[in-house]
Amino acid sequence: MKNFFGQHYKKYIYLPLALVVLSLVLVFIFPKIPLGSDFKGGLLFTIESSQPISPQVSAELEKELAGFSKTVSVSNPSEKSLEIEMDLNQKFEDVNKLNIQMLSANGELMGAEVNATYYSGIESATEDAKKNAARVDELKKEVNSLASQVFAGLGKRVPSSKDVHDLALQAKVAFDDEKQSFKEQIVAIVGKKVKIESVSMKEVGALLSQQFFSKIINIFIFSFLAASVLVLILFRSFVPAFAVVFGAFADITITMGAMTVFGIPLTLASFAGLLMLIGFSLDTDVLLTIRVLKRREGDPKERAFGAMKTGVLMSVCAIVAFGVLFIAASFLQINVYLEIASVVMIGSVADLIATWMFNAPMVLNFVEKKEKDKVSI
């Protein structure tokens, strides 16, 4: 271990760089990181039973529900509960977009009709009245078209109605009834195998999940920018600051690449684990950089090795602690803790690679060059 930072320590950087590139390919190109219902949209049924539910029953339900969705995941958070996570049915998602557009257009139509009543009492508002009347006709056609598409998407005949508001209301009711019937089918299938005590359901639409995902990306970007500024102020030099920030970036990227390989979805729980990794990475990277740059005892390699002993101990403790959580969550089948523990364990291993095989060589090379420049002067 003492010879870890030997003559050829600069070659270590190739491994973390290769892992970062490979991880970026896995996450964004192929096969891409799996997204949970929090980010891609979907349905989550939480079912409580008065009797224990065996893993065999969960497996049977997963097969039976496969015909309702592309991906179905059934888990047992506890002995007497089930969690069923499903993709949004594409038919409902397409119709839901039409339904939202129809309701928006119908609301705008109501406003235009109110304006028409207002203009009718003002003789001088002829031009505005004409524009508003044209808009009313345009919106009526739009609402009528969208309502017809909603009924067609549901496979139902368009009812004859001269009032477009009534047609829009019937389309909304038809969509709500169809979606409720779909949910009741799922519960009915589960009810044949499980004695249901209570059912709760969470639904995330694709539009909402897309906005949510963009917010998450913004949080990551802001976190890295804030860390970059603070580290640059602390060390007042670009190279050590870059090394610290790249270490955090490498931890997140390599971990997400491993999540793709092991099929760990990006959910609110796993995202929380990724945020923890930013803190862990900054801890070990700043520890290394301060020891090597700020202290003066021994040579830079000795100081780096001293920091490495402390940093490795920190990472090992994190792996052990979250390993215990992983085992407990696996035994109790609690997905939230399972995802957090998996992400942090993988990230801690990634941090060992990124910190001591990329950051350390960069900081050591930076310090050694500064010392050589002083000697030459």
N, C-alpha and C positions, 0 to 999 in steps of 0.2 A: 504493500500500500504506500509506503514512503517513497517508492520510486514511481508512483502514479504520474507525477508531473516531471517526467524525465526529459531526455533530450528531444524526443519526438512527440511531445504533448500536443503540438499544433495540429497534428493529423487527426486528433480526436473529433474535430469539428465536422468532419465529413459524415459521421454517423447521424448526429442530430439533424443536420441539413437534409440528408437523404430521407430520414423519417418524416420531416416536415413536408417535403415535396410529395412523398408517397401519400401522406395523410390528406393533403389538399386535393389530390386526385381522387382519393376514396370518398371524401366528404362532398365535393362539388361536381365531380364528373361521373364516376362510376365506382361503386353502385349507388352512391349518395347516402347521406346519413338518414336513418329512418326517423320520421317525425311522429310524435304522439298526437292524440286528439286535441291537446292544448294548442298545437301549432298548425295542424293540417285540417282541423275540423273533424267532428265525429260525435258519436253518442257514447255516453258512459252510464251504464246501469249499475247501481249498487243495491244488491238484494240481501236482505237479512232473513234468515230462516230460524224456525224454532227447533230444528234438528241439525245434527252435524252433516256436513256436505263432504263427501269423499272426493279425492282427486280424480277418481274414475268417472264420477258424475260430471265433473268439470270438463274432462276430455270429451265425453260424449256430447255435451252441450256445444262445445266448440265445433264439432263436426256437423251437428244439426243446424247450427246457425250460419254455417259457411255459405249457404245459398242466399243469404240476405245481404251479404257484404263481401267486398274483396278480401278484407282482412278482419279477422275476429280473434280477440284475445280474451280468454276466460281465466281468472285467477281467484284464489281463496285468500283474502287478506286475513281472515280468521277462520276458525273451524265451522262457524255457523253463518258465514257470509260469502257472497260472490261478487266479483266485479267483472262486468262484461263490457269490453271496449270494442267499438265497431267503427269502421269508416262510414261517413255519410253516404247513404244510397245516392248514386249519381242522378237518378231520376228526380228525387226530391230536391237535390241541390240545384239542378237546372231549373226546375219549376219554381223553386224558392227565389231565384234571381229574378224571374219574370214577375213573380208575385210582389217582390219589393219594388220593382220598376212600376208596376201597375198601381200600387198604393201611393207611390210618390206622384205619379201623373194625375191620379184621382184627387189627391190633395191640392195639387196646383190648379186643377180644373175647378174645384170648389172656390178657390180664391178668385179665379178669373170670372166666375159667375157672379160673385159678390160685386166685383168691379163693374160688371155689366149693369147691375141694378143701380149702382152709384152713378154711372155715366148717363143712364137713361133720364135722370133728373136734372142734367146740366146740358143746356142747349149748345154752349160754346165748346163742348168737349167732343165734337163730331169726329175728328181725326183719331183721337185716342180711343173713342168708342168703337170705331171701325177696326183698329188694330186689336183691341181686346176681343171683339166678336170673332175675328179671324182666329185668334189664339184659342178661344173656346171651342170652335169647330175642330181645330187641329188636335186639341187635347181629347176631345170626345172620341175622335177616330183612334188616337193612340191608346186610350183606356180600353176601348172596345176590342182593338187588336190584341193587346196584352192579355185581357181577360180570356179571349178565345184561345190564345196560346197556352194559358194556364190549364184550361179545361182539356185541351188537346194533349198536353203533357201528362195529365192524370188519366188519359184514356176515357174521358167522359164527353157526352154530348153537350154542346153549348146551348144553354136554355134561351128561349126567346124572351127578350126583355127590351122594351123601348127606352128604359131609364138606364144610362150607363153606370150610374152610381149603384143601382141595384145589382147590375151585372157584376161589377167589381166586388161587391159584398158577397155575392153568391160564389164567386171564384175564390175569394179568401176563405170562406167557410168550407168549401169543398177541399181546398188544400189542407186546412187545419184538420178536417175530419180524416182525410187520407193518411196524414202523418200520424195522427193519434191511433188510427187503426193499425198502422205499421208497428208502432211501439207496443200495442196490446198483443199483437201476434208474437213478438219476442217474449213478452212476459208469460203468455199462454204456453209457449214451448218450454220455458223454464219451469213453469208451474206443474208440468207433467212429471218432472223428476225431482223437484224441490218443494218442500212445504214452505210457501212464502209467507213471511210475517209482515214485511214492509218493503216497498220499492221506492227508490229515488233515482232520478235521471238528470244528467247534465248534458246539454247539447251546445256544441260550439260550431257555428256556421263557418264556411270556408272564407267568406269575406272578413269576418271578425278575426279569424285565426291568422289571415295574411297580414292584417294591420298589427296584430299582436307580435307576429314574427319580426316585422320591420322595427317595432319598438325594441325588441330584444337585441337586434343588430345594433341599433343606436346606443343602447346601454353598453354593449361591448366596446364600441368605438370610443365612447366618452370615457370609459374606464381606462383604456389604454392611453388616450390622450392625456388624461389627468395624471396617470402614473408617469408618463414620459416627461411632462413638465416638472413634476416634483423631483424626479430622479436627476434631471438635468440641473435643476437649481441646487440639489444636494451635492453633486459631484463636480459640477461646473466643467464638464468635459464630455464631448460627444460619444467617444468610444465606450466608456463604462456605462453611460446612460443607455446607449443602444443595446449593449449586452444584457442589461437588466430587463429592458422592455422586450427584447427578442426572446429572452428566457420564458417570460410569461406567455408570449404568443406561441412559442414552441410547445409549452405544456398544454395549452388549450387545443392547439391543432393536432398534436399527436394523440391526445386523449379522445378527441372527436373521431379521428381516424380509427382508433381501436374500438370505439362505440359502433362504428359502421361494420367492422369485422365481426364483433360479437353480437350484433343485433340489438344493442341497447338504444332505445328510442330517445330522441330529444324531447323531454317533457319539462314541466315546471320543476319537478324534483331533480332531474339530471342537470338542468340549467343551474339550479342552486348549487349543485356540486361543482360545476364549472366555475362559478363565481368564487367559490371557496379556493379553487386552485390558483386564481390570480393572487389572492392573499398569501397562500403557501409559497408560490414562486417568488413573489417579491421579498418574502422573509429570507429565503435561502440566498437569493441573488444579492440582496443588500448586505447580508451578513458577510458573504464572500468579498464583495467589493470594498466594504469598509475595512475588513481585516487586512486586505492586500494594499489598499491605497493609503489608509490613514495611520496604520500602525508602523512601527519602525524596528521592532525586535526581529532578528533573524533575516534571512533573505526572502524575497517574494514567494518562492515555492514553498518554503517552510510555513509561511503565514497562510498560504492557500490550503496546504494540507491540514493545518489546524482548523481552519474554517470548515474543511471538508468533513472532518471527524464530527463536528457539531451538527453540520447540515445533514449528513447521512443518518445520524441518530434521530434527528427530528423527523425525517422522511420515514424511517423504519417504524418509529412510534405511531405515525399517522397510518401506515399500512396495517400494522397490528390492530390498532384501535378500530379502524373501519373494517378490517377483516372480521373482527368479532361481530360487528354490526351486520356485516354481510351474511355471516352464518346464521345469526339470530333471525334476520329478515327472511332468509331462504327457508328456515324451519317454520316460521310463522306465516310465510307467504305474504309479506307486506311489501308491495311493489315500490312504494315511495322510498322507504329506507333501503331497499335492495338497489334501486337506481342510484341513489346518493352514494352509498357505500362503494358500488362498482366504479363509479366515475372518479371518486377520490382516490381509491386504491390504484387505478390505472394512472391517474394524474400524478400521484406521488412517485411512481416508477418513472414516468416521463420526466418529472422534475429532476430526478437523479441524473438522467442522461443529459438533459438540456443544461443544467447548472454546471455539472462537473466535466462535461465533455465539450461544451460550447462557451459558456460564460467564463469559466475559469481560464481556458487557453487565451481567450480574447483579452481579459484583464491582465493576465500574466505577461502576455506579449506587449501590451501597452505600457506596463510598468517597467519592464526590462529595457524597452526602447528609450523611455525617459531617462533611466539611470545611465544608459550608454551615452546618451546625448550630453548629460552632465559631466561624465568622465572625459569625453572628447573635448569639451570646452575647457 
